[in-house]
Amino acid sequence: MDVDCIERRENISIDEFVECFLEPNRPVILGATFTQHWPARRDWVTAEGTPNFERLSTLYPTDLVEVADCDTTYFSDHERTTMPLTEFIAKWQKGEQRLYCKDWHFTRSPSQYQAYWPLPHLSNDWLNTYYEEEKDDDYRFCYMGGQGTWTAFHEDVFRSYSWSSNICGQKRWILVPPGQNHLFTDDAGNWVHSLMDYDRARFPRLHELKSLELVQGPGETVFVPSGWWHQVQNIGDTISINHNWTNEFNLQGMFDRLGHDLRCVRHALRDVTDMEGFEDHAQMVLRVNSGMDFGGFFAFVKHMANVYLGHCNADSLPLPAADSEPRCYERARNCVDRYFLLPDSVRRALTRIDAVLEMLEGDPTTALISGDLKGQVAILRTTIAQWLEEYYS
């Protein structure tokens, strides 16, 4: 493996973050000063910098969490079970180091405790805006576990971005730039479970993989770009807050991934392509396997287009106040920095939405799906084009 250095920034403007990391799809570590005022860094951690088990049990007495057994393998993940957070904490304190609390939707806890707010640089979060408002769900998680607990090698859902902020402890990351799937995929199309322990006969070229490695410290935030595969291991007792998120900068990558997944579905169903309703059936399988089909993708894009168009129907954009406190559109967790609502930012977002809608409209599959998806796409594109012409001509 190639070991390289990932840039650390203790201070960076949003404009520079967009230009240097978000747009070119490059990882970066944001320093601990960015999260120093989060309540979680005060309340979830002892004075010695270790997890405050008593406080966590008090704040979340009834929460159920998914707990992975890191000594097991279940398909591409670890075997999981559900238990009360308090039970997991008790096992952790007793030294059951193989257990890892993962994907805990702690922001939906009955406690209503606000542990954090997104960093302004990472606040342009279309995925959670859509899923919370339309699906009553989210992609905001807490992970916590002891020494050596780890997350298997993977690419994030929907080819989304992710960010991960350590509340306490450290993480060792291995990040793999895009375009190397052939090195870590076997003849059956399965990817390697662990980069550190694998079958060399099954993955004979894995040693050629180019990767970046880093150790993330307490309070630091790692930005994981779209399409970068990664594997993560905890160093000591560690708690982190993580988001999956998307926006106009990786919208095309999200659609490209969906198209790739559909091709895989078509290949798997190649013997029944002449069945009645094949395209709708393929979309159903795509939805089950990937979490979204073409219709769901359009619903997501349409929702975000309407968010921008709704703001733009006013004489001026309703910008949040430029102060240190997070200001939000509607809900406490959907905080969007004013930078992403400036007129040029709105134009950029709508222009890129239209570009991806053009790809969706031109895909032969779109015309074959029931419900006139192609017609719906055309109507939205016309609306966006009229708005862009009226406001930016």
Residue pairs with C-beta under 8 A, 6 or more apart in sequence:
1 174
1 195
1 207
1 209
1 210
1 211
1 213
2 210
2 211
2 212
3 211
3 212
3 213
4 212
4 213
5 212
5 214
6 27
6 28
6 29
6 175
6 212
6 214
7 28
7 29
8 28
8 29
8 30
8 31
8 220
9 28
9 29
9 30
9 31
10 31
10 33
11 31
11 33
12 20
12 30
12 121
14 120
14 121
14 337
14 339
15 339
17 28
17 121
18 121
18 249
20 26
20 28
21 27
21 28
21 223
21 225
22 161
22 223
22 249
23 249
25 178
25 225
25 226
25 227
25 228
25 249
25 250
26 225
27 175
27 212
27 222
27 223
27 224
27 225
27 228
28 222
28 223
29 214
29 216
29 220
29 221
29 222
29 223
30 119
30 121
30 220
30 221
30 222
30 223
31 219
31 220
32 217
32 218
32 219
32 220
33 219
34 119
34 219
34 221
35 41
35 116
35 119
35 165
35 167
35 219
35 220
35 221
36 219
38 115
38 116
38 117
38 165
38 167
39 113
39 114
39 115
39 116
40 115
40 116
40 167
40 239
40 241
41 167
41 168
41 219
43 52
43 55
43 59
43 115
44 51
44 52
44 55
44 56
44 115
44 167
44 168
44 239
45 51
45 52
45 167
45 168
45 239
46 52
49 168
49 218
50 168
50 237
51 92
51 144
51 168
51 169
51 237
51 239
53 89
53 92
53 93
56 85
56 89
57 85
57 86
57 89
59 111
59 113
60 85
60 86
60 106
60 109
60 111
60 113
61 86
61 111
62 84
62 110
63 84
63 85
63 104
63 106
63 109
63 110
63 111
64 82
64 83
64 84
64 85
65 82
65 83
65 84
65 85
65 88
65 101
65 104
66 80
66 81
66 82
66 101
66 102
66 103
66 104
67 80
67 81
67 82
67 83
67 88
67 99
67 100
67 101
67 102
68 77
68 78
68 79
68 80
68 99
68 100
68 101
68 102
68 149
69 78
69 79
69 80
69 81
69 98
69 99
69 100
70 78
70 98
70 99
70 100
70 145
70 148
70 149
70 150
71 98
72 78
72 79
73 79
73 152
73 193
74 80
76 152
76 154
76 190
76 191
76 193
77 152
77 154
78 100
78 152
80 102
85 101
85 104
88 99
88 101
91 99
92 99
92 144
92 145
92 146
92 237
97 145
97 146
97 147
97 148
97 149
98 148
98 149
99 145
99 146
99 149
100 143
100 144
100 145
100 149
100 150
100 151
100 234
101 142
101 143
101 144
101 145
102 141
102 143
102 145
102 151
103 141
103 143
104 141
104 142
104 143
104 144
105 138
105 140
105 141
106 115
106 140
106 141
106 142
107 115
107 138
107 140
107 333
108 138
114 332
115 241
116 165
116 241
117 326
117 333
117 335
118 125
118 243
118 326
118 333
118 335
119 163
119 165
119 221
120 337
120 339
121 337
122 163
122 221
122 223
122 243
122 245
123 326
123 335
123 336
123 337
123 340
124 245
124 247
124 336
124 337
124 340
125 243
125 245
125 246
125 247
125 334
125 336
126 245
126 246
126 247
126 248
126 251
126 300
126 304
127 139
127 158
127 160
127 244
127 245
127 246
128 138
128 139
128 140
128 243
128 244
128 245
128 333
128 334
129 303
129 304
129 307
129 334
130 300
130 303
130 304
131 137
131 138
131 139
132 138
132 331
132 333
132 334
133 303
133 330
134 299
134 303
138 333
139 157
139 160
139 243
139 244
139 245
140 241
140 242
140 243
140 333
141 241
141 242
141 243
142 239
142 240
142 241
142 242
143 151
143 164
143 238
143 239
143 240
143 242
144 238
144 239
144 240
145 234
145 237
145 238
146 234
146 236
146 237
146 238
147 234
147 235
147 236
147 237
148 233
148 234
149 233
149 234
149 238
150 231
150 232
150 233
150 234
151 231
151 232
151 233
152 193
152 194
152 231
153 174
153 184
153 191
153 192
153 193
153 194
153 195
153 229
153 230
153 231
154 191
154 229
154 230
154 231
155 227
155 228
155 229
155 230
156 162
156 224
156 226
156 244
157 244
157 291
158 244
158 246
158 254
158 257
158 258
158 290
158 291
158 292
159 226
159 227
159 250
159 253
159 254
159 256
159 257
160 226
160 244
160 245
160 246
160 250
160 254
161 223
161 224
161 225
161 226
161 244
161 245
161 246
161 247
161 250
162 224
162 242
162 243
162 244
162 245
163 221
163 222
163 223
163 224
163 242
163 243
163 245
164 171
164 216
164 221
164 222
164 224
164 232
164 240
164 241
164 242
165 219
165 220
165 221
165 240
165 241
165 242
166 216
166 217
166 218
166 219
166 220
166 221
166 238
166 239
166 240
167 218
167 219
167 239
167 240
167 241
168 218
168 237
168 238
168 239
169 218
169 234
169 235
169 236
169 237
169 238
169 239
169 240
170 215
170 216
170 217
170 218
170 234
170 235
170 236
170 238
171 215
171 216
171 222
171 232
171 233
171 234
171 235
171 238
171 240
172 213
172 214
172 215
172 216
172 232
172 233
172 234
172 235
173 213
173 214
173 215
173 216
173 222
173 230
173 231
173 232
174 195
174 211
174 212
174 213
174 230
174 231
174 232
175 211
175 212
175 213
175 214
175 224
175 228
175 229
175 230
176 184
176 209
176 210
176 211
176 212
176 228
176 229
176 230
177 210
177 211
177 212
177 228
178 227
178 228
180 209
180 210
180 229
181 191
182 205
183 203
183 205
183 206
183 208
183 209
184 191
184 192
184 195
184 203
184 206
184 209
184 229
185 191
185 192
186 192
186 202
186 203
189 264
191 229
192 198
192 203
192 206
194 231
195 206
195 209
195 211
195 231
196 231
198 206
200 206
214 222
215 235
216 222
224 230
226 246
226 249
226 250
226 253
226 254
227 250
227 253
227 257
246 254
247 340
247 349
248 348
248 349
248 352
248 353
249 352
251 301
251 352
251 353
251 356
252 352
252 355
252 356
252 359
254 297
255 297
255 356
255 359
255 360
257 290
258 286
258 290
258 292
258 293
258 294
258 297
259 363
261 286
261 289
261 290
262 282
262 283
262 286
262 294
262 365
264 289
265 282
265 285
265 286
265 289
266 273
266 282
268 285
269 278
269 281
269 282
269 285
272 278
275 281
277 370
279 365
279 368
279 369
279 370
280 369
280 370
283 293
283 294
283 295
283 369
284 293
286 292
286 293
286 294
287 293
287 296
292 300
294 360
294 363
294 365
294 366
294 369
294 373
295 369
295 371
295 373
297 360
298 357
298 360
298 373
298 376
298 377
301 353
301 356
301 357
301 360
301 380
302 376
302 380
304 349
304 353
305 350
305 353
305 380
305 383
305 384
307 329
308 346
308 349
308 350
308 353
309 350
309 383
309 384
309 387
311 317
311 318
311 341
311 346
312 346
312 387
312 391
317 341
317 342
317 343
317 346
318 341
319 338
319 341
319 342
320 327
320 328
320 335
320 336
320 337
320 338
320 341
321 327
321 338
322 338
326 335
327 335
328 334
328 335
328 336
329 336
339 345
340 349
343 391
347 388
347 391
347 392
350 384
350 387
350 388
351 388
353 384
354 381
354 384
354 385
354 388
357 377
357 380
357 381
357 384
358 381
360 366
360 377
361 374
361 377
361 378
361 381
366 373
366 374
366 377
367 373
367 374
